Amino acid sequence: MRIMVINPNTSESMTEHIRRELERIKGTETELTVTNPLHGPVSIESAYDEAHAIPPTLELVKQAEKEGYDAVVLACFADPGLEAARELVSIPVVGIEESTLHVAAMLGHKFSIMASLCQRVPSRMEHVVRLGLESRLASVCPLDMSVLEMDAEPERTKARIMEVAGAAVQEDGAEVIILGCAGLAGYAADIERELGVVVLDPTPIALKMAELLVSLGLHHSKRGLYAPPPAKLFK
């Protein structure tokens, strides 16, 4: 099967980081392409960033279907453009946030999300509510590091995750920790070993979800929510 993973920001360093982590865990029959738009924000840390990232990301989604890919993964924890992408194509489109939140609810009573900045906490909470999982949320905890800082400073990032996630376990009752950024790929195993709780790395989870959907021949229903958009003229 062929799967395209799209990092919706324009950071080539982050895209390469994601590629390295996914190549290690992809299925033997999976042909993987990890890419990012040529235009848009270098990191996604606001609704404004998301709005600018969505159009070029949707173009890549359409390109993936046209080129015969079997599924697409959106590798940003905001899942920018996820619903629109599912309207545009018939192949499965998996968001790393949505898929990981559902998996977290299956693996423990309460989960905590590690966010980049405090400004992102409200949107993370809103997304949990939108998916009907608010009763399973222990907390959303900012790491107080920008996305680019997390990508550039792995040792500091790991130490900060350990500190903040440890507090979420001890003070908030978290049984599952979610690393709420695609740029945090690769930290889960060490954090889990140190803290003794389940730690979820969203991008690998989404890739495996995409592989599952393709292997089972499943796709998004086109009856209502993800029905193709009506044809119209855009000015």
Contacts in CASP RR format, 6 or more apart in sequence:
PFRMAT RR
TARGET T0000
AUTHOR 0000-0000-0000
METHOD contacts of the structure
MODEL  1
MRIMVINPNTSESMTEHIRRELERIKGTETELTVTNPLHGPVSIESAYDE
AHAIPPTLELVKQAEKEGYDAVVLACFADPGLEAARELVSIPVVGIEEST
LHVAAMLGHKFSIMASLCQRVPSRMEHVVRLGLESRLASVCPLDMSVLEM
DAEPERTKARIMEVAGAAVQEDGAEVIILGCAGLAGYAADIERELGVVVL
DPTPIALKMAELLVSLGLHHSKRGLYAPPPAKLFK
1 29 0 8 1.000
1 30 0 8 1.000
1 31 0 8 1.000
1 70 0 8 1.000
1 71 0 8 1.000
1 211 0 8 1.000
1 214 0 8 1.000
1 215 0 8 1.000
2 30 0 8 1.000
2 31 0 8 1.000
2 33 0 8 1.000
2 68 0 8 1.000
2 69 0 8 1.000
2 70 0 8 1.000
3 26 0 8 1.000
3 30 0 8 1.000
3 31 0 8 1.000
3 32 0 8 1.000
3 33 0 8 1.000
3 69 0 8 1.000
3 70 0 8 1.000
3 71 0 8 1.000
3 72 0 8 1.000
3 73 0 8 1.000
3 207 0 8 1.000
3 210 0 8 1.000
3 211 0 8 1.000
3 214 0 8 1.000
4 33 0 8 1.000
4 34 0 8 1.000
4 35 0 8 1.000
4 60 0 8 1.000
4 64 0 8 1.000
4 69 0 8 1.000
4 71 0 8 1.000
4 72 0 8 1.000
4 73 0 8 1.000
5 18 0 8 1.000
5 19 0 8 1.000
5 22 0 8 1.000
5 32 0 8 1.000
5 33 0 8 1.000
5 34 0 8 1.000
5 35 0 8 1.000
5 72 0 8 1.000
5 73 0 8 1.000
5 75 0 8 1.000
5 203 0 8 1.000
5 207 0 8 1.000
6 35 0 8 1.000
6 36 0 8 1.000
6 37 0 8 1.000
6 57 0 8 1.000
6 60 0 8 1.000
6 61 0 8 1.000
6 64 0 8 1.000
6 72 0 8 1.000
6 73 0 8 1.000
6 74 0 8 1.000
6 75 0 8 1.000
7 14 0 8 1.000
7 15 0 8 1.000
7 18 0 8 1.000
7 34 0 8 1.000
7 35 0 8 1.000
7 36 0 8 1.000
7 75 0 8 1.000
7 76 0 8 1.000
7 182 0 8 1.000
8 36 0 8 1.000
8 37 0 8 1.000
8 44 0 8 1.000
8 53 0 8 1.000
8 54 0 8 1.000
8 56 0 8 1.000
8 57 0 8 1.000
8 74 0 8 1.000
8 75 0 8 1.000
8 76 0 8 1.000
8 80 0 8 1.000
9 36 0 8 1.000
9 37 0 8 1.000
9 40 0 8 1.000
9 41 0 8 1.000
9 42 0 8 1.000
9 43 0 8 1.000
9 44 0 8 1.000
9 49 0 8 1.000
9 53 0 8 1.000
9 76 0 8 1.000
9 147 0 8 1.000
10 36 0 8 1.000
10 37 0 8 1.000
10 38 0 8 1.000
10 39 0 8 1.000
10 40 0 8 1.000
10 41 0 8 1.000
10 42 0 8 1.000
11 36 0 8 1.000
11 42 0 8 1.000
11 43 0 8 1.000
11 147 0 8 1.000
11 148 0 8 1.000
11 151 0 8 1.000
12 36 0 8 1.000
13 151 0 8 1.000
13 152 0 8 1.000
14 36 0 8 1.000
14 43 0 8 1.000
14 147 0 8 1.000
14 151 0 8 1.000
14 182 0 8 1.000
14 183 0 8 1.000
15 34 0 8 1.000
15 35 0 8 1.000
15 36 0 8 1.000
16 34 0 8 1.000
17 151 0 8 1.000
17 183 0 8 1.000
17 185 0 8 1.000
18 34 0 8 1.000
18 75 0 8 1.000
18 182 0 8 1.000
18 183 0 8 1.000
18 185 0 8 1.000
18 203 0 8 1.000
19 32 0 8 1.000
19 34 0 8 1.000
21 185 0 8 1.000
21 186 0 8 1.000
21 201 0 8 1.000
21 203 0 8 1.000
21 204 0 8 1.000
22 32 0 8 1.000
22 34 0 8 1.000
22 185 0 8 1.000
22 203 0 8 1.000
22 204 0 8 1.000
22 207 0 8 1.000
23 32 0 8 1.000
25 204 0 8 1.000
25 207 0 8 1.000
25 208 0 8 1.000
26 32 0 8 1.000
26 207 0 8 1.000
26 211 0 8 1.000
27 211 0 8 1.000
30 207 0 8 1.000
30 211 0 8 1.000
32 207 0 8 1.000
33 69 0 8 1.000
34 75 0 8 1.000
35 60 0 8 1.000
37 53 0 8 1.000
37 56 0 8 1.000
37 57 0 8 1.000
37 59 0 8 1.000
37 60 0 8 1.000
38 56 0 8 1.000
39 56 0 8 1.000
40 52 0 8 1.000
40 53 0 8 1.000
40 56 0 8 1.000
41 49 0 8 1.000
41 52 0 8 1.000
41 53 0 8 1.000
42 148 0 8 1.000
43 49 0 8 1.000
43 146 0 8 1.000
43 147 0 8 1.000
43 148 0 8 1.000
44 50 0 8 1.000
44 53 0 8 1.000
44 76 0 8 1.000
44 78 0 8 1.000
44 80 0 8 1.000
44 147 0 8 1.000
45 116 0 8 1.000
45 117 0 8 1.000
45 119 0 8 1.000
45 120 0 8 1.000
45 146 0 8 1.000
45 147 0 8 1.000
46 119 0 8 1.000
47 123 0 8 1.000
50 78 0 8 1.000
50 80 0 8 1.000
50 81 0 8 1.000
53 76 0 8 1.000
53 80 0 8 1.000
54 80 0 8 1.000
54 81 0 8 1.000
54 84 0 8 1.000
57 74 0 8 1.000
57 80 0 8 1.000
57 81 0 8 1.000
57 85 0 8 1.000
58 81 0 8 1.000
58 84 0 8 1.000
58 85 0 8 1.000
58 88 0 8 1.000
60 72 0 8 1.000
61 72 0 8 1.000
61 85 0 8 1.000
61 88 0 8 1.000
61 89 0 8 1.000
61 93 0 8 1.000
62 88 0 8 1.000
62 89 0 8 1.000
64 72 0 8 1.000
64 89 0 8 1.000
64 91 0 8 1.000
65 72 0 8 1.000
65 88 0 8 1.000
65 89 0 8 1.000
65 90 0 8 1.000
65 91 0 8 1.000
69 91 0 8 1.000
70 91 0 8 1.000
70 92 0 8 1.000
70 214 0 8 1.000
71 91 0 8 1.000
71 92 0 8 1.000
71 93 0 8 1.000
71 94 0 8 1.000
71 210 0 8 1.000
71 211 0 8 1.000
71 213 0 8 1.000
71 214 0 8 1.000
72 85 0 8 1.000
72 89 0 8 1.000
72 91 0 8 1.000
72 92 0 8 1.000
72 93 0 8 1.000
72 94 0 8 1.000
72 210 0 8 1.000
73 93 0 8 1.000
73 94 0 8 1.000
73 95 0 8 1.000
73 96 0 8 1.000
73 203 0 8 1.000
73 206 0 8 1.000
73 207 0 8 1.000
73 210 0 8 1.000
74 80 0 8 1.000
74 81 0 8 1.000
74 82 0 8 1.000
74 85 0 8 1.000
74 93 0 8 1.000
74 94 0 8 1.000
74 95 0 8 1.000
74 96 0 8 1.000
74 206 0 8 1.000
75 96 0 8 1.000
75 182 0 8 1.000
75 203 0 8 1.000
75 206 0 8 1.000
76 96 0 8 1.000
76 97 0 8 1.000
76 182 0 8 1.000
77 96 0 8 1.000
77 97 0 8 1.000
77 100 0 8 1.000
77 124 0 8 1.000
77 180 0 8 1.000
77 181 0 8 1.000
77 182 0 8 1.000
77 202 0 8 1.000
78 97 0 8 1.000
78 123 0 8 1.000
78 127 0 8 1.000
79 95 0 8 1.000
79 96 0 8 1.000
79 97 0 8 1.000
79 98 0 8 1.000
79 127 0 8 1.000
82 93 0 8 1.000
82 95 0 8 1.000
82 98 0 8 1.000
83 225 0 8 1.000
83 226 0 8 1.000
84 229 0 8 1.000
85 93 0 8 1.000
86 93 0 8 1.000
86 220 0 8 1.000
86 225 0 8 1.000
86 226 0 8 1.000
87 226 0 8 1.000
87 227 0 8 1.000
87 228 0 8 1.000
87 229 0 8 1.000
88 228 0 8 1.000
88 229 0 8 1.000
90 219 0 8 1.000
90 222 0 8 1.000
91 219 0 8 1.000
92 210 0 8 1.000
92 213 0 8 1.000
92 214 0 8 1.000
92 218 0 8 1.000
92 219 0 8 1.000
92 220 0 8 1.000
93 220 0 8 1.000
94 206 0 8 1.000
94 207 0 8 1.000
94 209 0 8 1.000
94 210 0 8 1.000
94 213 0 8 1.000
95 206 0 8 1.000
96 182 0 8 1.000
96 202 0 8 1.000
96 203 0 8 1.000
96 205 0 8 1.000
96 206 0 8 1.000
97 127 0 8 1.000
97 180 0 8 1.000
97 202 0 8 1.000
98 131 0 8 1.000
99 202 0 8 1.000
99 205 0 8 1.000
99 206 0 8 1.000
99 209 0 8 1.000
100 178 0 8 1.000
100 180 0 8 1.000
100 200 0 8 1.000
100 202 0 8 1.000
100 205 0 8 1.000
100 206 0 8 1.000
101 111 0 8 1.000
101 127 0 8 1.000
101 128 0 8 1.000
101 131 0 8 1.000
101 133 0 8 1.000
101 178 0 8 1.000
102 131 0 8 1.000
102 133 0 8 1.000
103 200 0 8 1.000
103 205 0 8 1.000
103 209 0 8 1.000
104 111 0 8 1.000
104 136 0 8 1.000
104 176 0 8 1.000
104 178 0 8 1.000
104 198 0 8 1.000
104 200 0 8 1.000
105 111 0 8 1.000
105 133 0 8 1.000
105 136 0 8 1.000
107 175 0 8 1.000
107 176 0 8 1.000
107 198 0 8 1.000
107 200 0 8 1.000
108 136 0 8 1.000
108 175 0 8 1.000
108 176 0 8 1.000
108 198 0 8 1.000
109 136 0 8 1.000
109 175 0 8 1.000
110 136 0 8 1.000
110 137 0 8 1.000
110 138 0 8 1.000
110 172 0 8 1.000
110 173 0 8 1.000
110 174 0 8 1.000
110 175 0 8 1.000
110 176 0 8 1.000
111 136 0 8 1.000
111 137 0 8 1.000
111 138 0 8 1.000
111 174 0 8 1.000
111 175 0 8 1.000
111 176 0 8 1.000
111 177 0 8 1.000
111 178 0 8 1.000
111 200 0 8 1.000
112 137 0 8 1.000
112 138 0 8 1.000
112 139 0 8 1.000
112 140 0 8 1.000
112 141 0 8 1.000
112 165 0 8 1.000
112 168 0 8 1.000
112 169 0 8 1.000
112 172 0 8 1.000
112 173 0 8 1.000
112 174 0 8 1.000
112 176 0 8 1.000
112 177 0 8 1.000
112 178 0 8 1.000
113 124 0 8 1.000
113 128 0 8 1.000
113 137 0 8 1.000
113 139 0 8 1.000
113 140 0 8 1.000
113 141 0 8 1.000
113 178 0 8 1.000
113 180 0 8 1.000
114 141 0 8 1.000
114 143 0 8 1.000
114 161 0 8 1.000
114 164 0 8 1.000
114 165 0 8 1.000
114 168 0 8 1.000
114 177 0 8 1.000
114 178 0 8 1.000
114 179 0 8 1.000
114 180 0 8 1.000
114 181 0 8 1.000
114 184 0 8 1.000
115 121 0 8 1.000
115 124 0 8 1.000
115 140 0 8 1.000
115 141 0 8 1.000
115 142 0 8 1.000
115 143 0 8 1.000
115 180 0 8 1.000
115 181 0 8 1.000
116 142 0 8 1.000
116 143 0 8 1.000
116 145 0 8 1.000
116 146 0 8 1.000
116 147 0 8 1.000
116 150 0 8 1.000
116 180 0 8 1.000
116 181 0 8 1.000
117 142 0 8 1.000
117 143 0 8 1.000
117 144 0 8 1.000
117 145 0 8 1.000
117 146 0 8 1.000
118 142 0 8 1.000
118 144 0 8 1.000
120 142 0 8 1.000
121 140 0 8 1.000
121 141 0 8 1.000
121 142 0 8 1.000
124 140 0 8 1.000
124 180 0 8 1.000
125 134 0 8 1.000
125 137 0 8 1.000
125 140 0 8 1.000
128 134 0 8 1.000
128 136 0 8 1.000
128 137 0 8 1.000
128 140 0 8 1.000
138 168 0 8 1.000
138 172 0 8 1.000
138 173 0 8 1.000
138 174 0 8 1.000
138 175 0 8 1.000
139 168 0 8 1.000
139 172 0 8 1.000
139 174 0 8 1.000
141 164 0 8 1.000
141 165 0 8 1.000
141 167 0 8 1.000
141 168 0 8 1.000
141 172 0 8 1.000
142 164 0 8 1.000
143 150 0 8 1.000
143 157 0 8 1.000
143 160 0 8 1.000
143 161 0 8 1.000
143 164 0 8 1.000
144 160 0 8 1.000
145 153 0 8 1.000
145 156 0 8 1.000
145 157 0 8 1.000
145 160 0 8 1.000
147 181 0 8 1.000
147 183 0 8 1.000
149 156 0 8 1.000
149 157 0 8 1.000
150 157 0 8 1.000
150 181 0 8 1.000
150 183 0 8 1.000
150 184 0 8 1.000
151 183 0 8 1.000
157 184 0 8 1.000
157 187 0 8 1.000
158 187 0 8 1.000
158 190 0 8 1.000
158 191 0 8 1.000
161 179 0 8 1.000
161 184 0 8 1.000
161 187 0 8 1.000
161 191 0 8 1.000
162 191 0 8 1.000
162 194 0 8 1.000
162 195 0 8 1.000
165 174 0 8 1.000
165 177 0 8 1.000
165 191 0 8 1.000
165 195 0 8 1.000
165 199 0 8 1.000
166 195 0 8 1.000
168 174 0 8 1.000
168 177 0 8 1.000
169 175 0 8 1.000
169 177 0 8 1.000
169 195 0 8 1.000
169 197 0 8 1.000
174 197 0 8 1.000
175 197 0 8 1.000
175 198 0 8 1.000
176 197 0 8 1.000
176 198 0 8 1.000
176 199 0 8 1.000
176 200 0 8 1.000
177 191 0 8 1.000
177 192 0 8 1.000
177 195 0 8 1.000
177 197 0 8 1.000
177 198 0 8 1.000
177 199 0 8 1.000
177 200 0 8 1.000
178 199 0 8 1.000
178 200 0 8 1.000
178 202 0 8 1.000
179 185 0 8 1.000
179 187 0 8 1.000
179 188 0 8 1.000
179 191 0 8 1.000
179 199 0 8 1.000
179 200 0 8 1.000
179 201 0 8 1.000
179 202 0 8 1.000
180 202 0 8 1.000
182 202 0 8 1.000
182 203 0 8 1.000
183 203 0 8 1.000
184 201 0 8 1.000
185 201 0 8 1.000
185 203 0 8 1.000
185 204 0 8 1.000
186 201 0 8 1.000
187 199 0 8 1.000
187 201 0 8 1.000
188 199 0 8 1.000
188 200 0 8 1.000
188 201 0 8 1.000
189 199 0 8 1.000
191 199 0 8 1.000
192 198 0 8 1.000
192 199 0 8 1.000
213 219 0 8 1.000
220 226 0 8 1.000
222 228 0 8 1.000
END
